Amino acid sequence: MRVIGLFILLIAAFPGLSQIKALVGGTLIDGFGGKPLQNSVVIIENERIKAIGQVGKLEIPKRAEVISTEGMSVMPGLWDMHVHLYIDGHSDYTHWDKKYLKVAKDVIMPASAHQLLLAGVTSARDLGGPLEASISVRDRINKGEIPGPTMYMSGPFIQHEPYPGTEAFRWGVTGEADARAKVQQLVKAGVNCIKLIDQDQMTMEEVMAVVDEAHKNKLKVVGHSHRPEEIRRGMKAGVDCFEHTGLAAAPEYPEDIIAMIKERTAQMSLGPLFWTPTVEGLYNFEYTRDNPEALDNTSWHLGLPDSIIADIKQSIQRPGQLSYFQLNPIRKPTLEKKIKQLKEAGVVLLVGTDSGIPMKFHSQSTWNELDVWVNKFGFDPMYTIRAATYWPSVAMGVEKTMVP
């Protein structure tokens, strides 16, 4: 069974129906990894799953609005565990930050969230965004004021020093006390997790302080893993989830890092070690470069004014010349080896995309990631579905909401 081409039924797509709904006839993939349930019946009451069964075995309430899913695959909405609502595929970050930061809260991020939702993504983790805008967009979605997935926000990156002009969404730390203070500021603002980046440029005391303060406040820490020393320091400090498969052209992870990962994943009492590899942006670059008509899909225009659409188009009109991807010829061949090293070492892989980076749009990236895992790397489709449904809910501590 292929992952791409599955029909995802979004309850949000049926507004105004009765308080009790019955999805009847489809093949149910519940996200837990078991055998799909044929001729399924899903009873939903007040937007919560009340019961699951099969046609002829589970009684359908007389008051229910019956929605036929015959011939379809019914499954939980997808998660994307690494998105950037604040960026929309533009190739020049410096230009983007100068021109559009002021409309992040009311234009850019709501548009990105809406695009994700219509792509079947009903929950997403946003990593590294302006704080007020991030919290505002998340809360407005939760209140039903704007459309979008359930969002889990980190707010600004925590790092040694922000890059020039990025201070609104990158916070530098100086010393252990400052590291704890920055985390406390994010905690008080109501973020859902802490995002750590460039931790190899921080002192070990600062890294430990960030992770410890976050854990004291029951927040998970998500750490970059572009460079080996970022992984080493993150592992020592107890980072909960790592992102990416590395900038380096090394064909595989060093032996000491794999040993650290295996030692950590063997400690069952600590729970899973999560990793979001975000491979599709790099893997599909050459195809996009050689077939740029794929960029003409208008799904990524949703919610954006014509001026911003034109600006994005102009910035990516020569895909093969984008500096962001010039190392791709030496990075792409390492992706499959590294992601399989991680899987074999016992980490729990999560589907995430880095959606928003140059030429990677929120309306498309998640499905492209699933496609690469299954059809290029040979991952089992059910394993991949779990990495986009069940395991993200565990990583964010909301897995109990999946149980009817």
C-alpha positions in Angstrom: 0.0 0.0 0.0 1.4 3.4 -1.0 1.3 6.3 1.4 0.9 8.9 -1.3 -2.6 8.9 -2.7 -4.4 8.0 0.6 -7.5 10.0 1.3 -7.4 11.8 4.6 -10.8 12.8 5.9 -10.7 16.1 7.8 -13.5 16.5 10.2 -12.9 20.3 9.8 -14.0 19.9 6.2 -17.6 19.3 7.4 -18.7 22.4 9.3 -22.2 22.9 10.3 -23.2 19.2 10.5 -25.0 17.6 13.4 -23.3 17.0 16.7 -23.1 13.3 16.0 -21.4 12.1 12.8 -20.8 8.6 11.5 -18.0 7.9 8.9 -19.1 4.7 7.2 -17.5 2.2 4.8 -13.9 3.2 4.6 -10.7 1.4 5.4 -9.6 2.7 8.8 -5.9 3.2 9.5 -5.8 4.3 13.2 -2.1 5.3 13.5 -1.3 2.6 16.1 0.2 0.3 13.5 -2.4 -2.5 13.4 -4.0 -4.1 10.4 -6.4 -1.6 8.7 -10.0 -2.1 9.5 -12.2 -2.8 6.5 -15.8 -1.4 6.3 -15.1 0.8 9.2 -17.5 2.9 11.2 -16.3 5.9 13.2 -18.8 7.6 15.5 -18.0 11.2 16.3 -19.8 13.2 19.0 -19.1 16.8 19.8 -15.9 16.6 17.7 -14.5 13.7 19.6 -14.3 10.1 18.5 -16.9 8.1 20.5 -16.6 4.7 19.1 -15.0 2.6 16.3 -16.3 -0.5 14.7 -17.5 -2.1 11.5 -20.6 -2.0 9.4 -23.1 -4.4 10.8 -21.3 -4.6 14.1 -21.4 -1.1 15.5 -24.8 0.6 15.7 -25.1 4.0 14.1 -27.1 6.5 16.2 -30.3 7.5 14.5 -29.5 11.2 14.9 -26.1 10.8 13.3 -25.1 12.6 10.1 -23.8 9.7 7.9 -20.8 10.5 5.8 -19.8 7.8 3.3 -16.1 6.9 3.2 -16.6 3.9 1.0 -13.6 3.4 -1.3 -11.5 5.7 0.9 -8.8 5.3 3.5 -9.7 7.0 6.8 -6.8 8.0 9.1 -5.8 10.6 11.6 -4.9 14.0 10.3 -1.1 14.2 9.7 1.4 15.9 11.9 4.3 17.9 10.6 6.9 18.1 13.3 9.1 20.8 11.8 7.5 23.8 10.1 8.3 27.4 9.9 5.0 29.4 9.6 7.0 32.6 9.4 8.7 31.8 6.1 7.0 30.9 2.9 9.5 29.5 0.4 11.4 32.8 -0.3 15.1 32.3 -1.1 16.4 35.5 0.6 15.9 35.4 4.4 17.6 38.7 5.0 15.2 40.4 2.6 12.2 38.5 4.0 13.0 39.5 7.6 13.4 43.2 6.7 10.2 43.4 4.7 7.7 41.0 6.3 8.4 40.6 10.0 5.9 43.2 10.8 3.1 41.3 9.0 4.1 37.9 10.4 1.2 37.8 12.9 -1.6 38.9 10.7 -0.7 37.8 7.2 2.3 35.4 6.8 1.7 32.9 9.6 -2.1 32.6 9.3 -1.7 31.9 5.6 0.9 29.2 6.3 -1.3 27.6 8.9 -4.3 27.5 6.6 -2.2 26.0 3.8 -1.0 23.2 6.1 -4.6 22.4 7.2 -5.8 22.1 3.7 -2.9 19.7 3.0 -4.2 17.3 5.6 -1.9 18.5 8.4 -4.1 18.8 11.5 -1.2 19.2 14.0 2.2 20.8 13.6 5.2 21.9 15.5 6.6 25.3 14.6 10.3 25.8 15.5 11.9 29.2 15.7 9.4 32.1 15.2 8.7 35.5 16.6 7.2 35.0 20.0 4.1 37.2 20.1 3.1 36.2 16.6 3.6 32.5 17.3 1.5 32.5 20.5 -1.2 34.7 18.8 -1.6 32.5 15.8 -1.7 29.3 17.9 -4.3 30.8 20.2 -6.5 32.2 17.5 -6.6 28.8 15.8 -7.5 27.1 19.1 -10.4 29.6 19.5 -11.7 29.0 16.0 -10.9 32.5 14.9 -8.7 31.5 12.0 -8.2 28.1 10.2 -5.2 26.0 10.9 -3.8 22.9 12.5 -3.4 22.5 16.2 0.0 24.3 16.6 2.8 23.6 19.1 5.0 26.6 19.2 8.6 27.0 20.4 8.9 30.7 19.9 12.4 32.1 19.3 15.4 29.8 18.9 17.8 29.7 21.8 21.4 30.0 20.7 24.8 31.6 21.5 24.2 34.8 19.5 21.5 35.8 17.0 22.4 36.4 13.5 22.3 40.1 12.5 18.7 41.2 12.0 17.1 38.1 13.5 16.8 39.2 17.1 13.0 38.9 17.0 13.1 35.2 16.6 16.6 34.2 17.7 17.6 34.8 21.3 21.2 34.7 22.4 22.3 33.6 25.8 25.3 34.8 27.8 26.1 32.5 30.8 24.1 29.9 32.7 21.9 32.4 34.5 20.9 34.2 31.3 20.1 30.8 29.7 17.7 30.0 32.5 16.2 33.4 32.3 15.5 33.2 28.6 13.8 29.8 29.0 11.7 31.2 31.9 10.6 34.1 29.6 9.4 31.6 27.0 7.7 29.5 29.7 5.8 32.5 31.0 4.8 33.4 27.4 3.2 29.9 27.1 5.4 28.1 24.5 5.0 24.4 24.0 8.6 23.4 23.7 12.1 25.0 23.6 14.2 25.1 20.4 18.0 24.9 20.8 20.3 25.7 17.9 24.1 26.1 17.4 24.6 24.5 20.8 28.2 23.7 19.8 28.9 27.4 20.0 27.5 27.7 23.5 29.3 26.6 26.7 28.3 23.2 28.0 27.0 25.0 31.2 24.6 27.1 29.0 23.4 24.1 27.1 22.8 22.2 30.4 21.0 25.1 31.9 18.6 25.5 28.9 17.7 21.8 29.0 17.4 21.6 32.8 15.2 24.7 33.1 12.9 23.5 30.3 12.5 20.1 31.9 11.8 21.7 35.3 8.9 23.4 33.6 7.8 20.2 31.8 8.8 21.4 28.4 10.6 19.2 25.8 13.8 20.5 24.2 14.2 20.2 20.5 17.9 20.5 19.3 19.5 21.1 16.0 21.8 18.3 14.7 23.5 19.8 11.7 27.0 19.3 13.2 28.4 16.3 15.2 29.3 18.5 18.2 25.7 19.8 18.3 24.6 16.2 18.7 27.2 15.3 21.3 26.3 18.3 23.5 22.6 17.8 23.0 22.9 14.1 24.0 25.0 15.0 27.1 22.4 17.6 28.2 19.4 15.4 27.6 17.8 17.0 24.5 14.5 15.2 23.8 14.3 15.4 20.0 16.9 16.2 17.3 16.3 17.8 13.9 17.8 17.3 10.5 20.5 14.9 9.2 23.4 17.3 9.1 25.1 19.9 6.9 28.4 18.0 6.7 29.3 16.0 3.6 30.4 13.1 5.8 28.8 9.9 4.4 27.6 8.7 7.8 27.5 9.6 11.5 30.7 9.2 13.5 30.9 6.0 15.6 30.9 7.8 18.9 27.7 9.5 18.1 26.0 6.3 17.1 27.3 4.7 20.3 25.8 7.6 22.3 22.5 7.2 20.6 22.4 3.5 21.2 23.2 4.0 24.9 20.4 6.5 25.2 17.8 4.5 23.3 18.6 1.5 25.5 17.4 3.4 28.6 13.7 2.6 28.3 12.9 4.5 31.5 13.8 7.7 29.7 11.2 7.1 27.0 12.0 7.3 23.2 14.7 9.5 21.7 13.0 11.3 18.9 14.5 12.5 15.6 13.0 14.6 12.8 15.3 14.1 9.8 13.6 16.6 7.3 15.0 15.0 4.2 12.6 15.9 1.4 13.8 19.5 0.8 17.3 18.3 0.0 16.3 15.0 -1.7 13.9 16.7 -4.1 15.9 19.7 -5.0 17.4 18.4 -8.2 14.0 17.3 -9.5 12.6 20.8 -8.6 15.6 22.5 -10.3 15.1 20.5 -13.5 11.3 20.6 -13.4 10.5 24.1 -12.1 7.0 24.0 -13.3 6.2 22.2 -10.0 6.6 25.6 -8.4 3.7 26.9 -10.4 1.1 25.1 -8.3 -1.0 27.9 -6.8 -1.8 26.1 -3.6 0.9 28.1 -1.8 -0.7 31.4 -2.8 -3.6 30.9 -0.4 -3.9 33.8 2.0 -1.0 35.8 0.6 -1.4 39.1 -1.1 -0.3 39.4 -4.8 2.7 41.5 -3.9 4.1 38.8 -1.6 3.4 36.0 -4.1 5.2 38.0 -6.8 8.2 38.6 -4.4 8.5 34.8 -3.7 8.2 33.9 -7.3 10.9 36.4 -8.3 13.3 35.0 -5.6 13.1 31.4 -6.9 12.9 32.0 -10.6 16.4 30.4 -11.1 16.2 27.4 -8.8 19.6 26.0 -9.8 21.4 29.2 -8.7 20.0 29.3 -5.2 22.9 29.5 -2.7 20.9 27.5 -0.2 21.3 24.3 -2.2 24.8 24.6 -3.7 26.1 21.9 -1.3 23.3 19.6 -2.3 25.4 17.4 -4.6 27.5 16.2 -1.7 24.7 16.3 0.9 22.0 14.3 -0.9 24.0 11.1 -1.1 24.4 11.0 2.7 20.6 11.3 3.5 19.5 7.7 3.1 22.5 6.3 4.9 22.2 8.6 7.9 18.4 8.2 8.3 18.8 4.4 8.3 21.7 4.7 10.8 19.4 6.6 13.1 16.5 4.1 12.6 18.8 1.1 13.3 20.3 2.8 16.4 16.8 2.8 17.9 15.6 6.4 17.6 11.9 7.1 16.9 11.8 9.0 13.6 9.2 11.7 13.1 7.8 13.2 9.9 8.8 16.8 9.6 9.8 18.9 6.6 11.4 22.2 7.4 8.5 23.6 5.5 9.0 27.2 4.5 12.6 27.0 3.4 13.3 28.1 -0.1 10.9 26.5 -2.6 9.3 24.4 0.1 5.7 25.3 0.6 3.4 24.4 3.4 0.8 23.1 1.0 3.1 20.4 -0.4 6.0 19.5 1.9 4.5 17.0 4.2 3.3 14.7 1.4 6.6 15.0 -0.3 8.4 13.8 2.9 6.1 10.8 3.1 6.8 10.0 -0.5 10.6 10.1 0.0 10.5 7.8 3.0 8.4 5.2 1.3 9.2 5.3 -2.4 12.8 6.3 -2.3 14.2 5.0 1.0 12.0 1.9 1.1 10.4 2.5 4.5 7.3 0.5 5.4 4.2 2.6 4.7 2.7 1.8 8.2 5.9 2.8 9.9 5.8 6.1 8.0 2.2 6.7 8.8 2.9 6.1 12.5 5.8 8.6 12.2 3.3 11.2 11.0 0.4 10.4 13.4 1.0 8.4 16.6 4.6 9.1 17.5 4.4 12.9 17.1 1.5 12.8 19.6 3.7 10.9 22.0 6.6 13.4 21.5 4.3 16.3 22.4 2.6 14.4 25.3 -0.9 14.3 23.8 -1.1 10.7 22.7 -4.1 10.0 25.0 -6.3 12.2 22.9 -5.9 9.6 20.1 -7.7 7.0 22.1 -11.5 7.0 21.5 
